Amino acid sequence: MGLDSLVEAVSIIGNALASAKGLGSILVLAGFSLILALIVGFGGWLLIRLVKKIPRMTPIEFLKFVIFFSLGLIVVGILLP
């Protein structure tokens, strides 16, 4: 179900960009691509830093990490379907 929503959103964006012509639309697409690449790169960097930090966490920090991670999974689970 979540994948269907993603495919539908991408097709809507694709149709909107296909109807736009000219240099402006190319620049907008390039801008969105750069922003998406920065967000993905920053998320990967944060994930790597977090994984490196886990062995040095105190029990309270680890408990906070598990709680926030589980809340994040719940939010993603609610948003995907």
MMTF fields as JSON, N, C-alpha, C and O atoms, coordinates in Angstrom:
{
  "mmtfVersion": "1.0.0",
  "mmtfProducer": "UNKNOWN",
  "numBonds": 323,
  "numAtoms": 324,
  "numGroups": 81,
  "numChains": 1,
  "numModels": 1,
  "chainsPerModel": [1],
  "groupsPerChain": [81],
  "chainIdList": ["A"],
  "bondAtomList": [4, 2, 8, 6, 12, 10, 16, 14, 20, 18, 24, 22, 28, 26, 32, 30, 36, 34, 40, 38, 44, 42, 48, 46, 52, 50, 56, 54, 60, 58, 64, 62, 68, 66, 72, 70, 76, 74, 80, 78, 84, 82, 88, 86, 92, 90, 96, 94, 100, 98, 104, 102, 108, 106, 112, 110, 116, 114, 120, 118, 124, 122, 128, 126, 132, 130, 136, 134, 140, 138, 144, 142, 148, 146, 152, 150, 156, 154, 160, 158, 164, 162, 168, 166, 172, 170, 176, 174, 180, 178, 184, 182, 188, 186, 192, 190, 196, 194, 200, 198, 204, 202, 208, 206, 212, 210, 216, 214, 220, 218, 224, 222, 228, 226, 232, 230, 236, 234, 240, 238, 244, 242, 248, 246, 252, 250, 256, 254, 260, 258, 264, 262, 268, 266, 272, 270, 276, 274, 280, 278, 284, 282, 288, 286, 292, 290, 296, 294, 300, 298, 304, 302, 308, 306, 312, 310, 316, 314, 320, 318],
  "bondOrderList": [1, 1, 1, 1, 1, 1, 1, 1, 1, 1, 1, 1, 1, 1, 1, 1, 1, 1, 1, 1, 1, 1, 1, 1, 1, 1, 1, 1, 1, 1, 1, 1, 1, 1, 1, 1, 1, 1, 1, 1, 1, 1, 1, 1, 1, 1, 1, 1, 1, 1, 1, 1, 1, 1, 1, 1, 1, 1, 1, 1, 1, 1, 1, 1, 1, 1, 1, 1, 1, 1, 1, 1, 1, 1, 1, 1, 1, 1, 1, 1],
  "groupList": [{"groupName": "MET", "atomNameList": ["N", "CA", "C", "O"], "elementList": ["N", "C", "C", "O"], "formalChargeList": [0, 0, 0, 0], "bondAtomList": [1, 0, 2, 1, 3, 2], "bondOrderList": [1, 1, 2], "singleLetterCode": "M", "chemCompType": "L-PEPTIDE LINKING"}, {"groupName": "GLY", "atomNameList": ["N", "CA", "C", "O"], "elementList": ["N", "C", "C", "O"], "formalChargeList": [0, 0, 0, 0], "bondAtomList": [1, 0, 2, 1, 3, 2], "bondOrderList": [1, 1, 2], "singleLetterCode": "G", "chemCompType": "PEPTIDE LINKING"}, {"groupName": "LEU", "atomNameList": ["N", "CA", "C", "O"], "elementList": ["N", "C", "C", "O"], "formalChargeList": [0, 0, 0, 0], "bondAtomList": [1, 0, 2, 1, 3, 2], "bondOrderList": [1, 1, 2], "singleLetterCode": "L", "chemCompType": "L-PEPTIDE LINKING"}, {"groupName": "ASP", "atomNameList": ["N", "CA", "C", "O"], "elementList": ["N", "C", "C", "O"], "formalChargeList": [0, 0, 0, 0], "bondAtomList": [1, 0, 2, 1, 3, 2], "bondOrderList": [1, 1, 2], "singleLetterCode": "D", "chemCompType": "L-PEPTIDE LINKING"}, {"groupName": "SER", "atomNameList": ["N", "CA", "C", "O"], "elementList": ["N", "C", "C", "O"], "formalChargeList": [0, 0, 0, 0], "bondAtomList": [1, 0, 2, 1, 3, 2], "bondOrderList": [1, 1, 2], "singleLetterCode": "S", "chemCompType": "L-PEPTIDE LINKING"}, {"groupName": "VAL", "atomNameList": ["N", "CA", "C", "O"], "elementList": ["N", "C", "C", "O"], "formalChargeList": [0, 0, 0, 0], "bondAtomList": [1, 0, 2, 1, 3, 2], "bondOrderList": [1, 1, 2], "singleLetterCode": "V", "chemCompType": "L-PEPTIDE LINKING"}, {"groupName": "GLU", "atomNameList": ["N", "CA", "C", "O"], "elementList": ["N", "C", "C", "O"], "formalChargeList": [0, 0, 0, 0], "bondAtomList": [1, 0, 2, 1, 3, 2], "bondOrderList": [1, 1, 2], "singleLetterCode": "E", "chemCompType": "L-PEPTIDE LINKING"}, {"groupName": "ALA", "atomNameList": ["N", "CA", "C", "O"], "elementList": ["N", "C", "C", "O"], "formalChargeList": [0, 0, 0, 0], "bondAtomList": [1, 0, 2, 1, 3, 2], "bondOrderList": [1, 1, 2], "singleLetterCode": "A", "chemCompType": "L-PEPTIDE LINKING"}, {"groupName": "ILE", "atomNameList": ["N", "CA", "C", "O"], "elementList": ["N", "C", "C", "O"], "formalChargeList": [0, 0, 0, 0], "bondAtomList": [1, 0, 2, 1, 3, 2], "bondOrderList": [1, 1, 2], "singleLetterCode": "I", "chemCompType": "L-PEPTIDE LINKING"}, {"groupName": "ASN", "atomNameList": ["N", "CA", "C", "O"], "elementList": ["N", "C", "C", "O"], "formalChargeList": [0, 0, 0, 0], "bondAtomList": [1, 0, 2, 1, 3, 2], "bondOrderList": [1, 1, 2], "singleLetterCode": "N", "chemCompType": "L-PEPTIDE LINKING"}, {"groupName": "LYS", "atomNameList": ["N", "CA", "C", "O"], "elementList": ["N", "C", "C", "O"], "formalChargeList": [0, 0, 0, 0], "bondAtomList": [1, 0, 2, 1, 3, 2], "bondOrderList": [1, 1, 2], "singleLetterCode": "K", "chemCompType": "L-PEPTIDE LINKING"}, {"groupName": "PHE", "atomNameList": ["N", "CA", "C", "O"], "elementList": ["N", "C", "C", "O"], "formalChargeList": [0, 0, 0, 0], "bondAtomList": [1, 0, 2, 1, 3, 2], "bondOrderList": [1, 1, 2], "singleLetterCode": "F", "chemCompType": "L-PEPTIDE LINKING"}, {"groupName": "TRP", "atomNameList": ["N", "CA", "C", "O"], "elementList": ["N", "C", "C", "O"], "formalChargeList": [0, 0, 0, 0], "bondAtomList": [1, 0, 2, 1, 3, 2], "bondOrderList": [1, 1, 2], "singleLetterCode": "W", "chemCompType": "L-PEPTIDE LINKING"}, {"groupName": "ARG", "atomNameList": ["N", "CA", "C", "O"], "elementList": ["N", "C", "C", "O"], "formalChargeList": [0, 0, 0, 0], "bondAtomList": [1, 0, 2, 1, 3, 2], "bondOrderList": [1, 1, 2], "singleLetterCode": "R", "chemCompType": "L-PEPTIDE LINKING"}, {"groupName": "PRO", "atomNameList": ["N", "CA", "C", "O"], "elementList": ["N", "C", "C", "O"], "formalChargeList": [0, 0, 0, 0], "bondAtomList": [1, 0, 2, 1, 3, 2], "bondOrderList": [1, 1, 2], "singleLetterCode": "P", "chemCompType": "L-PEPTIDE LINKING"}, {"groupName": "THR", "atomNameList": ["N", "CA", "C", "O"], "elementList": ["N", "C", "C", "O"], "formalChargeList": [0, 0, 0, 0], "bondAtomList": [1, 0, 2, 1, 3, 2], "bondOrderList": [1, 1, 2], "singleLetterCode": "T", "chemCompType": "L-PEPTIDE LINKING"}],
  "groupTypeList": [0, 1, 2, 3, 4, 2, 5, 6, 7, 5, 4, 8, 8, 1, 9, 7, 2, 7, 4, 7, 10, 1, 2, 1, 4, 8, 2, 5, 2, 7, 1, 11, 4, 2, 8, 2, 7, 2, 8, 5, 1, 11, 1, 1, 12, 2, 2, 8, 13, 2, 5, 10, 10, 8, 14, 13, 0, 15, 14, 8, 6, 11, 2, 10, 11, 5, 8, 11, 11, 4, 2, 1, 2, 8, 5, 5, 1, 8, 2, 2, 14],
  "groupIdList": [1, 2, 3, 4, 5, 6, 7, 8, 9, 10, 11, 12, 13, 14, 15, 16, 17, 18, 19, 20, 21, 22, 23, 24, 25, 26, 27, 28, 29, 30, 31, 32, 33, 34, 35, 36, 37, 38, 39, 40, 41, 42, 43, 44, 45, 46, 47, 48, 49, 50, 51, 52, 53, 54, 55, 56, 57, 58, 59, 60, 61, 62, 63, 64, 65, 66, 67, 68, 69, 70, 71, 72, 73, 74, 75, 76, 77, 78, 79, 80, 81],
  "secStructList": [7, 2, 2, 2, 2, 2, 2, 2, 2, 2, 2, 2, 2, 2, 2, 2, 2, 2, 2, 7, 7, 1, 2, 2, 2, 2, 2, 2, 2, 2, 2, 2, 2, 2, 2, 2, 2, 2, 2, 2, 2, 2, 2, 2, 2, 2, 2, 2, 2, 2, 2, 2, 2, 4, 4, 4, 7, 7, 2, 2, 2, 2, 2, 2, 2, 2, 2, 2, 2, 2, 2, 2, 2, 2, 2, 2, 2, 2, 2, 7, 7],
  "xCoordList": [0.815, 0.0, 0.866, 0.599, 1.883, 2.754, 3.502, 3.71, 3.909, 4.626, 3.713, 4.161, 2.448, 1.492, 1.35, 1.258, 1.335, 1.238, 2.466, 2.361, 3.625, 4.865, 4.865, 5.241, 4.451, 4.401, 3.423, 3.705, 2.286, 1.301, 1.848, 1.651, 2.527, 3.088, 4.156, 4.21, 5.005, 6.055, 5.453, 5.948, 4.396, 3.771, 3.106, 3.128, 2.518, 1.911, 2.977, 2.796, 4.095, 5.192, 5.758, 6.056, 5.905, 6.42, 5.512, 5.993, 4.197, 3.25, 3.303, 3.214, 3.448, 3.523, 4.792, 4.762, 5.908, 7.159, 7.189, 7.842, 6.494, 6.464, 5.688, 5.994, 4.686, 3.91, 4.642, 4.336, 5.608, 6.375, 7.5, 8.142, 7.716, 8.74, 9.714, 9.358, 10.931, 11.879, 12.951, 12.993, 13.807, 14.957, 14.538, 15.183, 13.477, 13.016, 12.662, 13.02, 11.965, 11.582, 12.794, 12.829, 13.784, 15.006, 15.746, 16.26, 15.792, 16.458, 15.724, 16.357, 14.396, 13.614, 13.868, 14.05, 13.884, 14.154, 15.557, 15.752, 16.536, 17.903, 17.974, 18.686, 17.248, 17.224, 16.62, 17.161, 15.486, 14.875, 15.788, 15.856, 16.483, 17.402, 18.55, 18.937, 19.086, 20.162, 19.693, 20.394, 18.517, 17.985, 17.762, 18.092, 17.211, 16.985, 18.306, 18.402, 19.322, 20.633, 21.25, 21.871, 21.091, 21.614, 20.902, 21.538, 19.601, 18.839, 19.235, 19.427, 19.358, 19.748, 21.17, 21.433, 22.074, 23.448, 23.54, 24.275, 22.809, 22.818, 22.224, 22.734, 21.145, 20.551, 21.497, 21.584, 22.208, 23.201, 24.339, 24.803, 24.792, 25.875, 25.434, 26.195, 24.204, 23.705, 23.566, 23.865, 23.117, 22.964, 24.31, 24.42, 25.325, 26.661, 27.209, 27.79, 27.025, 27.49, 26.787, 27.409, 25.485, 24.718, 25.169, 25.29, 25.417, 25.863, 27.23, 27.488, 28.104, 29.409, 29.298, 30.154, 28.264, 28.112, 27.459, 27.614, 26.749, 25.997, 26.869, 26.455, 28.042, 28.819, 29.286, 29.546, 29.399, 29.875, 28.742, 28.999, 27.498, 26.357, 26.214, 26.501, 25.758, 25.386, 24.032, 23.353, 23.634, 22.323, 21.153, 20.21, 21.205, 20.119, 20.093, 19.02, 21.257, 21.319, 20.812, 20.106, 21.177, 20.715, 19.203, 18.543, 18.65, 17.201, 16.503, 15.481, 17.048, 16.49, 16.561, 15.616, 17.695, 17.849, 16.791, 16.174, 16.581, 15.603, 14.192, 13.399, 13.877, 12.55, 12.328, 11.286, 13.299, 13.145, 13.133, 12.404, 13.936, 13.94, 12.589, 12.067, 12.024, 10.722, 9.625, 8.725, 9.682, 8.699, 8.834, 7.834, 10.065, 10.286, 9.71, 9.102, 9.894, 9.319, 7.8, 7.162, 7.215, 5.761, 5.258, 4.275, 5.933, 5.52, 5.648, 4.752, 6.734, 6.91, 5.843, 5.316, 5.519, 4.473, 3.1, 2.274, 2.847, 1.566, 1.505, 0.465, 2.613, 2.616, 2.635, 2.065, 3.271, 3.398, 2.086, 1.839, 1.234, 0.013, -0.867, -1.947],
  "yCoordList": [-1.182, 0.0, 1.255, 2.191, 1.284, 2.447, 2.657, 3.793, 1.568, 1.647, 2.18, 2.919, 1.811, 2.336, 3.848, 4.563, 4.329, 5.777, 6.487, 7.567, 5.885, 6.479, 6.523, 7.536, 5.446, 5.395, 6.442, 7.108, 6.592, 7.579, 9.001, 9.831, 9.286, 10.619, 10.925, 12.036, 9.947, 10.153, 10.366, 11.189, 9.637, 9.817, 11.183, 11.789, 11.678, 13.01, 14.073, 14.994, 13.941, 14.895, 14.796, 15.815, 13.587, 13.392, 14.012, 14.635, 13.848, 14.448, 15.97, 16.636, 16.514, 17.973, 18.504, 19.541, 17.795, 18.243, 18.011, 18.759, 16.993, 16.723, 17.806, 18.12, 18.371, 19.418, 20.757, 21.628, 20.934, 22.179, 22.111, 21.077, 23.225, 23.27, 24.404, 25.381, 24.256, 25.35, 25.151, 24.15, 26.138, 26.108, 26.179, 25.577, 26.899, 27.046, 25.716, 25.45, 24.881, 23.583, 22.694, 21.917, 22.797, 22.01, 22.454, 21.628, 23.77, 24.286, 23.892, 23.588, 23.897, 23.467, 21.994, 21.615, 21.17, 19.744, 19.515, 18.666, 20.269, 20.156, 20.58, 19.96, 21.621, 22.077, 21.04, 20.761, 20.466, 19.42, 18.206, 17.588, 17.866, 16.728, 16.984, 16.095, 18.197, 18.543, 18.503, 17.992, 19.038, 19.017, 17.591, 17.257, 16.747, 15.345, 14.63, 13.847, 14.891, 14.269, 14.734, 13.936, 15.999, 16.501, 15.87, 15.523, 15.724, 15.119, 13.657, 13.208, 12.922, 11.512, 11.377, 10.513, 12.222, 12.184, 12.537, 11.89, 13.547, 13.944, 12.844, 12.567, 12.215, 11.105, 9.931, 9.321, 9.604, 8.526, 8.859, 8.003, 10.111, 10.55, 10.441, 9.966, 10.882, 10.776, 9.327, 8.992, 8.469, 7.056, 6.418, 5.638, 6.731, 6.188, 6.676, 5.895, 7.968, 8.5, 7.813, 7.519, 7.553, 6.916, 5.476, 5.032, 4.752, 3.362, 3.299, 2.396, 4.249, 4.283, 4.62, 4.221, 5.342, 5.8, 4.749, 4.822, 3.798, 2.831, 2.061, 1.929, 1.547, 0.785, 1.621, 1.06, 2.932, 3.772, 4.401, 5.224, 4.028, 4.623, 4.055, 2.884, 4.922, 4.446, 3.749, 3.911, 2.985, 2.314, 3.282, 2.976, 4.447, 5.421, 5.986, 6.143, 6.289, 6.79, 5.739, 6.06, 4.476, 3.404, 3.243, 3.007, 3.369, 3.279, 4.419, 4.2, 5.629, 6.761, 6.499, 6.787, 5.95, 5.632, 4.634, 4.817, 3.593, 2.564, 3.153, 2.829, 4.016, 4.624, 5.517, 5.424, 6.385, 7.273, 6.495, 6.851, 5.438, 4.612, 3.928, 3.873, 3.411, 2.747, 3.746, 3.42, 4.967, 5.984, 6.371, 6.596, 6.449, 6.739, 5.65, 5.944, 4.401, 3.3, 3.331, 3.01, 3.716, 3.816, 4.902, 4.698, 6.055, 7.156, 6.731, 6.997, 6.087, 5.624, 4.595, 4.598, 3.712, 2.716, 3.326, 2.794, 4.445, 5.126, 5.858, 5.864, 6.472, 7.262, 6.423, 6.837, 5.259, 4.474, 3.914, 4.036, 3.307, 2.758, 3.856, 3.598],
  "zCoordList": [0.0, 0.0, 0.0, -0.755, 0.824, 0.873, -0.423, -0.849, -1.053, -2.322, -3.421, -4.297, -3.38, -4.359, -4.221, -5.219, -2.982, -2.754, -3.294, -3.875, -3.104, -3.596, -5.125, -5.716, -5.756, -7.222, -7.744, -8.74, -7.088, -7.514, -7.366, -8.253, -6.264, -6.054, -7.091, -7.618, -7.387, -8.386, -9.769, -10.538, -10.093, -11.41, -11.521, -12.593, -10.441, -10.464, -10.677, -11.474, -9.955, -10.125, -11.538, -12.161, -12.039, -13.397, -14.446, -15.393, -14.287, -15.233, -15.182, -16.213, -13.978, -13.849, -14.506, -15.169, -14.324, -14.924, -16.427, -17.155, -16.899, -18.339, -19.085, -20.235, -18.421, -19.082, -19.076, -19.89, -18.166, -18.122, -19.154, -19.332, -19.817, -20.858, -20.543, -19.885, -21.018, -20.924, -19.875, -19.16, -19.815, -18.918, -17.455, -16.597, -17.166, -15.782, -15.157, -14.009, -15.898, -15.347, -15.134, -14.18, -16.002, -15.833, -14.571, -13.817, -14.353, -13.156, -11.876, -10.864, -11.918, -10.753, -10.463, -9.306, -11.488, -11.31, -10.757, -9.886, -11.26, -10.753, -9.288, -8.498, -8.923, -7.533, -6.604, -5.534, -7.019, -6.203, -6.077, -5.015, -7.141, -7.102, -6.123, -5.364, -6.147, -5.216, -3.765, -2.891, -3.52, -2.155, -1.689, -0.551, -2.542, -2.183, -1.912, -0.967, -2.732, -2.524, -1.205, -0.504, -0.862, 0.41, 1.6, 2.596, 1.501, 2.593, 2.785, 3.915, 1.692, 1.782, 2.337, 3.174, 1.875, 2.365, 3.838, 4.583, 4.267, 5.673, 6.546, 7.632, 6.075, 6.828, 6.959, 8.025, 5.887, 5.96, 6.9, 7.654, 6.857, 7.751, 9.216, 10.06, 9.517, 10.886, 11.324, 12.471, 10.422, 10.753, 11.057, 12.003, 10.28, 10.519, 11.862, 12.615, 12.163, 13.45, 14.608, 15.628, 14.455, 15.518, 15.739, 16.88, 14.664, 14.788, 15.463, 16.259, 15.151, 15.802, 17.286, 18.075, 17.668, 19.044, 19.949, 21.168, 19.4, 20.199, 21.194, 22.346, 20.831, 21.823, 23.017, 24.082, 22.872, 23.965, 24.775, 25.653, 24.494, 25.195, 26.595, 26.845, 27.512, 28.849, 28.719, 27.705, 29.721, 29.629, 29.446, 28.718, 30.1, 29.953, 28.53, 27.947, 27.974, 26.596, 25.617, 24.661, 25.86, 24.981, 25.07, 24.058, 26.277, 26.445, 25.7, 25.051, 25.792, 25.05, 23.543, 22.808, 23.094, 21.673, 21.218, 20.168, 21.993, 21.614, 21.591, 20.707, 22.56, 22.608, 21.389, 20.74, 21.068, 19.92, 18.607, 17.681, 18.523, 17.32, 17.137, 16.024, 18.22, 18.113, 17.763, 16.989, 18.322, 17.952, 16.486, 15.805, 16.003, 14.586, 13.701, 12.671, 14.088, 13.312, 13.325, 12.322, 14.455, 14.536, 13.585, 12.873, 13.574, 12.695, 11.228, 10.427, 10.879, 9.493, 9.148, 8.035, 10.096, 9.863, 9.683, 8.942, 10.358, 10.204, 8.867, 8.208, 8.466, 7.248, 5.979, 4.97, 5.998, 4.774, 4.232, 3.032, 5.056, 4.46, 3.994, 3.461]
}
